Amino acid sequence: MKLLLVFFQGSGGLTVLDAQTGAVKFRRQLPPEVGYPGELLSSPAGLLFKSYRKLTLLDTKKFEPHWTIDMCSDVRVDGDLLLLHDGYH
């Protein structure tokens, strides 16, 4: 299994590197609706991108957003469950 490093830049760019060679496997600018770069969480459905009061599911092939939830807080992934609340809004 190949290990990949996935990271976001403050400008909204996403980069995927091969962990063994350091070669760039993928690089792109994410759409503005994804929000400011934050935390990545793994889930069975794809990569969850947690930003300030937003959660976006990205597919793991092209890193395209499937959906975005606005006004959410305290995101947790437990197996195939996604837990969050609306931040009391």
WOBEL-V398879 format. One record per pair of residues at least 12 apart in sequence whose C-alpha atoms are under 7 Angstrom apart, sorted by sequence separation. I is the first residue (numbers start at 0). J is the second residue. If there is no record, write none. Layout:
i=[I | I]
j=[J | J]
This chain:
i=[3 | 4 | 14 | 37 | 38 | 45 | 46 | 55 | 71 | 72 | 3 | 4 | 13 | 14 | 37 | 45 | 46 | 54 | 55 | 71 | 72 | 3 | 4 | 13 | 36 | 45 | 53 | 54 | 71 | 72 | 2 | 3 | 12 | 13 | 35 | 53 | 54 | 70 | 71 | 2 | 12 | 13 | 34 | 53 | 70 | 11 | 12 | 52 | 53 | 11 | 52 | 53 | 52 | 52 | 33 | 11 | 11 | 9 | 8 | 7 | 33 | 42 | 43 | 42]
j=[15 | 16 | 26 | 49 | 50 | 57 | 58 | 67 | 83 | 84 | 16 | 17 | 26 | 27 | 50 | 58 | 59 | 67 | 68 | 84 | 85 | 17 | 18 | 27 | 50 | 59 | 67 | 68 | 85 | 86 | 17 | 18 | 27 | 28 | 50 | 68 | 69 | 85 | 86 | 18 | 28 | 29 | 50 | 69 | 86 | 28 | 29 | 69 | 70 | 29 | 70 | 71 | 71 | 72 | 55 | 35 | 36 | 36 | 36 | 36 | 67 | 76 | 79 | 79]
